[in-house]
C-alpha cells in the first residue's frame, strides 16, 4: 500500500523547514556594518577605483589610529590595527561607503594601497561608526593584508585614508605607526 500525503501536510512541513532555515541565519543591528570573514585574501591595488569627484559635504573621518588603539566603547586597549571613525553630518543616510588607503614606509619610500567597500554599512543622519581593518568578523571589522607594509616594516609607516560615498566630497585622515612591528595590546 502506498502512503498518501495530503497537500496540507506537505505545505506545513515545508513552512516549518523554511522557518528553521531562517532561524539559522545571522542578523545584525540596523545601520551596522557586516563583518567579513578573515579567510579573505587582501591584495594591494595599483589605482584608486573610487570616484572622488563628489562635492556634497557631510562625510568625515576622525580618530584615525594604527597603534596604541583603544576600543571606543570600553576604552580598553586593543591590539594594533588601522581604525577610524566615519561620521555622517547630514540629515540623510549615507550608503555605498568605500575606503582607499595608502601605507608608506617613511624610510624606504615603499608604498602599498588598498581598497575596501564597506559592505553593510549605512550611516544614519548624525551617526558615527568605528571601522576596523583587522580581519575580525564582528560588525565594523574588515579584512587586512597581514603581509602589508604596516604589519612587516620595522620603519615608521604613515597611512593616508580616503573615505567616500557617491556624490559626497571625499573625507581624509592620516594614521601613523612608529618604528617596530607586530600586533600587540599596549
Buried (B, 14 or more C-beta within 10 A) or exposed (E): EEEEEEEEEEEEEEEEEEEEEEEEEEEEEEBBBBBBEEEEEBEBBEEBEBEEEBEEEBBBBEBBBBBEBBEBEEEEEBEBBBBBBBBBBBEEEBEEBBBBBBBBBBEEEEBBBBBBEBEBBBBEEEBBBBBBBBBBBEBBBBBBBEEBBBBEBEBBBBBBBBBBBBBBBBBBBEBEBEEEBEBEEE
